[in-house]
């Protein structure tokens, strides 16, 4: 086990899979010699060469189209979008081609492509570098959608995604790339960190975490909290702040969704709070609320709560007011727990 940040864990996953399988390659803007804008591909160009760490033009649709062709012909390309916001020009290739290829060919062709995308805010990137578009891709049949919350999961889930024969959209919450930070104080500086070190203990070698399996991070009896990515850390702080005995579930994989773990928890607690950074309307939380309502209606003791980002374009100056805060989450937990 080695202490790694999420950036280092992702780099380790790429290095590990590229070392084991010569068909694995990385491609995207500045992922080669430069090592990626967030350094997730650092050293891979030097170790594996330009033919397996490919710098591409600024043409996201073309990058994914090329990756599909590579995948059909036996390669396992890992595409990096510099920011999740840049994935939109590639949506036609992802939705109309990549997601449907196995089905439209009757299983004759498939493309094991992973599209990595740093998502969410936390770096004062403004409207075009801070969005959380995961809900769009969970709507598309044929794709798997993943978002880890810590370095250990990031490496294990990314290895599983690369080794999967179906396409995977792999969102990486960049606010916790180098450790989960609480937020900004009034002067704009970092107030404090959640952990003493911005890293987690991660095995150096190969391991995998199954896609579609959630992780119960905290046992509780009063409320079930469902979250993923950065908001898992905020939810942990909110639970401590609220005094509510909440059970915290890190979804890890949004599609396929581990509905069995969710149902088991909600049937025990009778209450549910859903938390995500993306905007509220049509966010993935709406699907979670619907699933819990359908599966657990007769066990519910309180209305299901959602704590999300606001329905506005992503702000720059008021970034930390946009995030679901531990105060907002604490209020939701107390409201849910008070219902009987």
Kinemage of the C-alpha trace (Angstrom):
@kinemage 1
@onewidth
@group {chain A} dominant
@subgroup {mainchain}
@vectorlist {calphas} color= white
{ca unk a 1} P 0.000 0.000 0.000
{ca unk a 2} L 1.226 3.477 -0.909
{ca unk a 3} L -0.175 6.910 -0.052
{ca unk a 4} L -1.593 8.372 -3.275
{ca unk a 5} L -3.718 11.320 -4.252
{ca unk a 6} L -6.523 10.650 -6.721
{ca unk a 7} L -4.354 12.006 -9.536
{ca unk a 8} L -1.606 9.555 -8.610
{ca unk a 9} L -4.086 6.689 -8.263
{ca unk a 10} L -5.500 7.353 -11.741
{ca unk a 11} L -1.985 7.543 -13.161
{ca unk a 12} L -1.172 4.257 -11.432
{ca unk a 13} L -4.281 2.600 -12.909
{ca unk a 14} L -3.318 3.720 -16.406
{ca unk a 15} L 0.282 2.616 -15.943
{ca unk a 16} L -0.813 -0.742 -14.525
{ca unk a 17} L -3.235 -1.561 -17.353
{ca unk a 18} L -0.878 -0.318 -20.071
{ca unk a 19} L 1.864 -2.499 -18.628
{ca unk a 20} L -0.359 -5.592 -18.550
{ca unk a 21} L -2.066 -5.151 -21.906
{ca unk a 22} L -0.317 -3.704 -24.980
{ca unk a 23} L -3.719 -2.899 -26.484
{ca unk a 24} L -4.419 -0.247 -23.843
{ca unk a 25} L -3.530 3.306 -24.864
{ca unk a 26} L -4.344 6.833 -23.716
{ca unk a 27} L -5.295 9.677 -26.032
{ca unk a 28} L -6.446 13.262 -25.758
{ca unk a 29} L -5.303 16.856 -25.681
{ca unk a 30} L -1.889 17.251 -24.024
{ca unk a 31} L -1.938 13.733 -22.499
{ca unk a 32} L 1.352 12.734 -24.097
{ca unk a 33} L 4.587 14.658 -23.603
{ca unk a 34} L 2.953 17.220 -21.282
{ca unk a 35} L 1.319 14.572 -19.070
{ca unk a 36} L -2.185 16.037 -19.008
{ca unk a 37} L -3.465 19.343 -17.673
{ca unk a 38} L -3.976 17.734 -14.237
{ca unk a 39} L -0.912 15.432 -14.603
{ca unk a 40} L -2.975 12.224 -14.659
{ca unk a 41} L -0.988 10.840 -17.611
{ca unk a 42} L 2.416 12.089 -16.475
{ca unk a 43} L 5.281 9.795 -17.470
{ca unk a 44} L 3.243 7.498 -19.726
{ca unk a 45} L 4.570 9.069 -22.935
{ca unk a 46} L 8.140 8.589 -21.767
{ca unk a 47} L 7.511 5.008 -20.634
{ca unk a 48} L 5.287 3.658 -23.429
{ca unk a 49} L 6.004 5.948 -26.357
{ca unk a 50} L 4.029 8.319 -28.546
{ca unk a 51} L 2.046 5.478 -30.150
{ca unk a 52} L 0.420 4.616 -26.795
{ca unk a 53} L 0.182 8.081 -25.226
{ca unk a 54} L -1.287 10.032 -28.110
{ca unk a 55} L -1.597 13.798 -28.266
{ca unk a 56} L -4.632 14.720 -30.357
{ca unk a 57} L -6.011 17.848 -32.018
{ca unk a 58} L -8.610 19.951 -30.214
{ca unk a 59} L -11.517 18.029 -31.738
{ca unk a 60} L -13.409 16.045 -29.128
{ca unk a 61} L -15.814 14.455 -31.599
{ca unk a 62} L -12.900 13.322 -33.749
{ca unk a 63} L -11.030 11.963 -30.725
{ca unk a 64} L -13.955 9.748 -29.702
{ca unk a 65} L -14.623 8.717 -33.299
{ca unk a 66} L -11.003 7.604 -33.660
{ca unk a 67} L -11.234 5.744 -30.346
{ca unk a 68} L -14.330 3.890 -31.543
{ca unk a 69} L -12.446 2.740 -34.633
{ca unk a 70} L -9.534 1.608 -32.477
{ca unk a 71} L -11.870 -0.264 -30.140
{ca unk a 72} L -13.607 -2.079 -32.982
{ca unk a 73} L -10.194 -3.274 -34.146
{ca unk a 74} L -9.078 -4.733 -30.814
{ca unk a 75} L -7.511 -1.833 -28.953
{ca unk a 76} L -8.646 -0.451 -25.587
{ca unk a 77} L -8.373 3.335 -25.855
{ca unk a 78} L -8.746 5.576 -22.805
{ca unk a 79} L -9.801 9.031 -23.931
{ca unk a 80} L -9.176 12.037 -21.701
{ca unk a 81} L -11.394 15.080 -21.986
{ca unk a 82} L -9.442 17.955 -20.458
{ca unk a 83} L -12.608 19.032 -18.642
{ca unk a 84} L -16.023 17.381 -18.490
{ca unk a 85} L -17.414 20.578 -20.044
{ca unk a 86} L -15.513 19.737 -23.234
{ca unk a 87} L -17.382 16.463 -23.658
{ca unk a 88} L -20.360 18.141 -25.335
{ca unk a 89} L -18.807 18.334 -28.844
{ca unk a 90} L -18.286 14.558 -28.597
{ca unk a 91} L -21.832 13.733 -27.470
{ca unk a 92} L -23.017 12.663 -30.924
{ca unk a 93} L -20.170 10.156 -31.264
{ca unk a 94} L -20.650 8.900 -27.697
{ca unk a 95} L -24.439 8.565 -27.833
{ca unk a 96} L -25.161 7.802 -31.479
{ca unk a 97} L -22.170 5.563 -32.182
{ca unk a 98} L -20.234 4.337 -29.145
{ca unk a 99} L -23.202 3.501 -26.910
{ca unk a 100} L -25.189 1.790 -29.690
{ca unk a 101} L -22.479 -0.102 -31.545
{ca unk a 102} L -22.923 -3.491 -29.861
{ca unk a 103} L -26.721 -3.333 -30.178
{ca unk a 104} L -26.994 -2.021 -33.733
{ca unk a 105} L -24.528 -4.680 -34.968
{ca unk a 106} L -26.321 -7.513 -33.173
{ca unk a 107} L -23.269 -8.116 -30.995
{ca unk a 108} L -20.889 -8.437 -33.966
{ca unk a 109} L -18.919 -5.297 -33.084
{ca unk a 110} L -18.144 -3.480 -29.872
{ca unk a 111} L -15.691 -0.841 -28.706
{ca unk a 112} L -14.214 -1.053 -25.175
{ca unk a 113} L -13.602 2.691 -24.871
{ca unk a 114} L -13.243 4.604 -21.602
{ca unk a 115} L -13.870 8.352 -21.667
{ca unk a 116} L -12.275 10.049 -18.635
{ca unk a 117} L -13.481 13.526 -17.724
{ca unk a 118} L -12.509 15.798 -14.782
{ca unk a 119} L -15.867 17.068 -13.541
{ca unk a 120} L -17.372 19.522 -11.088
{ca unk a 121} L -16.063 22.684 -9.526
{ca unk a 122} L -13.624 23.639 -6.842
{ca unk a 123} L -10.860 25.250 -8.901
{ca unk a 124} L -12.625 28.548 -9.734
{ca unk a 125} L -12.917 27.465 -13.344
{ca unk a 126} L -16.176 29.274 -14.065
{ca unk a 127} L -18.956 28.176 -16.380
{ca unk a 128} L -16.914 26.272 -18.963
{ca unk a 129} L -14.619 24.312 -16.638
{ca unk a 130} L -16.845 23.295 -13.738
{ca unk a 131} L -19.954 21.446 -14.901
{ca unk a 132} L -21.248 18.081 -13.697
{ca unk a 133} L -22.924 16.423 -16.711
{ca unk a 134} L -23.167 12.871 -15.361
{ca unk a 135} L -26.978 12.847 -15.516
{ca unk a 136} L -26.877 13.163 -19.314
{ca unk a 137} L -24.964 9.927 -19.734
{ca unk a 138} L -26.944 7.891 -17.222
{ca unk a 139} L -29.891 8.468 -19.566
{ca unk a 140} L -28.119 6.670 -22.433
{ca unk a 141} L -28.565 2.919 -22.798
{ca unk a 142} L -25.296 1.159 -23.634
{ca unk a 143} L -23.031 3.293 -21.434
{ca unk a 144} L -21.760 2.732 -17.914
{ca unk a 145} L -21.180 5.814 -15.765
{ca unk a 146} L -18.737 5.979 -12.852
{ca unk a 147} L -17.645 8.654 -10.364
{ca unk a 148} L -15.236 7.729 -7.521
{ca unk a 149} L -14.800 9.651 -4.281
{ca unk a 150} L -11.318 8.582 -3.159
{ca unk a 151} L -7.974 7.372 -4.547
{ca unk a 152} L -8.488 3.677 -3.700
{ca unk a 153} L -11.806 3.538 -5.524
{ca unk a 154} L -10.501 5.673 -8.397
{ca unk a 155} L -7.774 3.190 -9.245
{ca unk a 156} L -9.839 0.045 -8.750
{ca unk a 157} L -12.838 1.361 -10.669
{ca unk a 158} L -10.721 2.733 -13.526
{ca unk a 159} L -8.988 -0.625 -13.956
{ca unk a 160} L -12.402 -2.319 -14.090
{ca unk a 161} L -13.606 0.259 -16.615
{ca unk a 162} L -10.601 -0.276 -18.884
{ca unk a 163} L -10.976 -4.058 -18.724
{ca unk a 164} L -14.736 -3.899 -19.386
{ca unk a 165} L -15.874 -4.680 -22.938
{ca unk a 166} L -18.579 -1.999 -22.818
{ca unk a 167} L -17.994 1.771 -23.048
{ca unk a 168} L -17.582 3.597 -19.737
{ca unk a 169} L -17.841 7.312 -18.967
{ca unk a 170} L -15.507 7.879 -16.024
{ca unk a 171} L -15.992 11.184 -14.222
{ca unk a 172} L -13.213 12.358 -11.901
{ca unk a 173} L -14.173 15.042 -9.331
{ca unk a 174} L -11.299 17.460 -9.706
{ca unk a 175} L -12.053 19.289 -6.463
{ca unk a 176} L -10.594 16.229 -4.685
{ca unk a 177} L -7.878 15.353 -7.204
{ca unk a 178} L -5.236 16.248 -4.623
{ca unk a 179} L -7.292 15.817 -1.461
{ca unk a 180} L -10.825 16.778 -0.421
{ca unk a 181} L -10.990 20.399 0.662
{ca unk a 182} L -13.751 21.846 2.813
{ca unk a 183} L -14.099 25.165 1.058
{ca unk a 184} L -13.060 28.785 1.062
{ca unk a 185} L -13.221 31.131 4.009
{ca unk a 186} L -14.310 34.758 3.733
{ca unk a 187} L -10.871 35.777 2.502
{ca unk a 188} L -10.920 33.235 -0.307
{ca unk a 189} L -8.323 30.884 1.184
{ca unk a 190} L -8.745 27.235 2.008
{ca unk a 191} L -10.321 26.866 5.413
{ca unk a 192} L -9.227 23.329 6.302
{ca unk a 193} L -8.988 19.866 4.826
{ca unk a 194} L -11.125 16.887 5.630
{ca unk a 195} L -8.122 14.677 6.242
{ca unk a 196} L -4.638 15.149 7.618
{ca unk a 197} L -3.170 14.038 4.301
{ca unk a 198} L -4.481 14.604 0.766
{ca unk a 199} L -4.005 10.954 -0.074
{ca unk a 200} L -5.351 7.486 0.567
{ca unk a 201} L -3.696 4.118 0.941
{ca unk a 202} L -3.672 2.464 -2.478
{ca unk a 203} L -2.097 -0.839 -3.611
{ca unk a 204} L 0.729 -0.301 -6.090
{ca unk a 205} L -0.210 -3.296 -8.232
{ca unk a 206} L -3.276 -4.478 -10.096
{ca unk a 207} L -6.658 -4.727 -8.371
{ca unk a 208} L -10.196 -3.981 -9.413
{ca unk a 209} L -13.485 -2.873 -7.887
{ca unk a 210} L -16.597 -4.234 -9.609
{ca unk a 211} L -18.673 -1.701 -11.500
{ca unk a 212} L -22.196 -1.475 -10.132
{ca unk a 213} L -21.368 -2.053 -6.474
{ca unk a 214} L -21.909 0.747 -3.953
{ca unk a 215} L -19.935 1.152 -0.732
{ca unk a 216} L -21.574 1.649 2.659
{ca unk a 217} L -19.126 4.065 4.282
{ca unk a 218} L -20.984 4.586 7.535
{ca unk a 219} L -23.624 2.498 9.273
{ca unk a 220} L -26.633 4.312 10.704
{ca unk a 221} L -30.239 3.833 11.734
{ca unk a 222} L -32.068 7.152 11.238
{ca unk a 223} L -31.472 8.322 7.652
{ca unk a 224} L -29.928 6.878 4.483
{ca unk a 225} L -27.662 9.330 2.632
{ca unk a 226} L -26.921 8.664 -1.044
{ca unk a 227} L -24.043 10.501 -2.716
{ca unk a 228} L -20.996 10.174 -4.951
{ca unk a 229} L -17.809 12.016 -5.861
{ca unk a 230} L -16.849 15.137 -3.935
{ca unk a 231} L -20.149 15.320 -2.088
{ca unk a 232} L -19.387 12.111 -0.187
{ca unk a 233} L -16.838 14.059 1.880
{ca unk a 234} L -19.218 16.960 2.446
{ca unk a 235} L -21.919 14.498 3.485
{ca unk a 236} L -19.556 12.915 6.031
{ca unk a 237} L -18.939 16.297 7.623
{ca unk a 238} L -22.658 17.118 7.569
{ca unk a 239} L -23.532 13.878 9.369
{ca unk a 240} L -21.086 14.713 12.134
{ca unk a 241} L -22.363 18.285 12.286
{ca unk a 242} L -26.045 17.300 12.393
{ca unk a 243} L -25.876 14.731 15.153
{ca unk a 244} L -28.142 12.444 13.093
{ca unk a 245} L -27.288 8.733 13.048
{ca unk a 246} L -27.139 8.504 9.259
{ca unk a 247} L -26.045 5.655 7.008
{ca unk a 248} L -23.816 6.969 4.214
{ca unk a 249} L -23.672 5.159 0.873
{ca unk a 250} L -21.099 6.079 -1.759
{ca unk a 251} L -22.708 4.981 -5.031
{ca unk a 252} L -19.385 4.858 -6.925
{ca unk a 253} L -21.134 3.603 -10.097
{ca unk a 254} L -24.225 5.508 -11.206
{ca unk a 255} L -25.049 3.116 -14.027
{ca unk a 256} L -25.407 0.235 -13.378
{ca unk a 257} L -26.872 1.341 -10.051
{ca unk a 258} L -26.577 -0.847 -6.963
{ca unk a 259} L -30.265 -0.611 -6.110
{ca unk a 260} L -30.100 -3.628 -3.775
{ca unk a 261} L -27.763 -1.868 -1.327
{ca unk a 262} L -29.898 1.281 -1.452
{ca unk a 263} L -33.147 -0.584 -0.801
{ca unk a 264} L -31.686 -2.563 2.086
{ca unk a 265} L -30.550 0.651 3.766
{ca unk a 266} L -33.746 2.671 3.214
{ca unk a 267} L -35.909 -0.189 4.433
{ca unk a 268} L -33.854 -0.098 7.633
{ca unk a 269} L -33.825 3.680 8.195
{ca unk a 270} L -37.134 4.689 6.636
{ca unk a 271} L -35.685 7.993 5.427
{ca unk a 272} L -33.469 9.130 2.572
{ca unk a 273} L -31.434 12.216 1.618
{ca unk a 274} L -29.838 12.456 -1.842
{ca unk a 275} L -26.835 14.730 -2.418
{ca unk a 276} L -25.031 15.741 -5.613
{ca unk a 277} L -23.160 18.754 -6.961
{ca unk a 278} L -24.968 18.963 -10.308
{ca unk a 279} L -28.005 21.170 -10.802
{ca unk a 280} L -31.246 19.982 -9.232
{ca unk a 281} L -33.664 19.775 -12.170
{ca unk a 282} L -33.225 16.490 -14.062
{ca unk a 283} L -30.047 15.729 -12.089
{ca unk a 284} L -29.222 12.126 -11.263
{ca unk a 285} L -30.748 12.668 -7.838
{ca unk a 286} L -34.194 12.739 -9.457
{ca unk a 287} L -33.649 9.176 -10.666
{ca unk a 288} L -32.496 8.120 -7.203
{ca unk a 289} L -35.589 9.662 -5.625
{ca unk a 290} L -37.818 7.828 -8.113
{ca unk a 291} L -36.070 4.492 -7.493
{ca unk a 292} L -36.344 4.832 -3.708
{ca unk a 293} L -39.995 5.891 -3.991
{ca unk a 294} L -40.850 2.897 -6.174
{ca unk a 295} L -38.921 0.303 -4.200
{ca unk a 296} L -39.321 1.534 -0.610
{ca unk a 297} L -42.619 3.429 -0.469
{ca unk a 298} L -44.158 1.398 2.344
{ca unk a 299} L -41.023 1.771 4.483
{ca unk a 300} L -40.696 5.561 4.165
{ca unk a 301} L -41.354 7.672 7.268
{ca unk a 302} L -40.476 11.032 5.684
{ca unk a 303} L -40.374 12.732 2.270
{ca unk a 304} L -37.161 12.022 0.352
{ca unk a 305} L -34.883 15.082 0.422
{ca unk a 306} L -32.543 16.369 -2.301
{ca unk a 307} L -29.584 18.677 -1.631
{ca unk a 308} L -27.955 19.750 -4.901
{ca unk a 309} L -26.348 22.540 -6.844
{ca unk a 310} L -28.624 25.402 -7.841
{ca unk a 311} L -30.507 25.641 -11.136
{ca unk a 312} L -28.243 28.361 -12.496
{ca unk a 313} L -25.309 28.552 -14.886
{ca unk a 314} L -22.217 27.659 -12.904
{ca unk a 315} L -20.986 30.787 -11.068
{ca unk a 316} L -17.413 31.972 -10.730
{ca unk a 317} L -17.363 34.531 -7.936
{ca unk a 318} L -19.937 32.603 -5.861
{ca unk a 319} L -18.628 29.113 -6.509
{ca unk a 320} L -18.650 28.044 -2.861
{ca unk a 321} L -22.198 29.305 -2.379
{ca unk a 322} L -23.217 27.064 -5.292
{ca unk a 323} L -21.930 23.858 -3.710
{ca unk a 324} L -24.235 21.890 -1.405
{ca unk a 325} L -22.747 22.880 1.947
{ca unk a 326} L -22.594 20.767 5.057
{ca unk a 327} L -25.005 23.268 6.642
{ca unk a 328} L -27.626 22.699 3.914
{ca unk a 329} L -27.145 18.943 4.178
{ca unk a 330} L -27.336 19.029 7.981
{ca unk a 331} L -30.666 20.839 7.769
{ca unk a 332} L -32.020 18.196 5.391
{ca unk a 333} L -30.845 15.392 7.667
{ca unk a 334} L -32.530 16.957 10.682
{ca unk a 335} L -35.779 17.519 8.778
{ca unk a 336} L -35.839 13.903 7.650
{ca unk a 337} L -34.952 12.544 11.089
{ca unk a 338} L -37.671 14.654 12.742
{ca unk a 339} L -40.423 12.968 10.707
{ca unk a 340} L -41.909 9.842 12.216
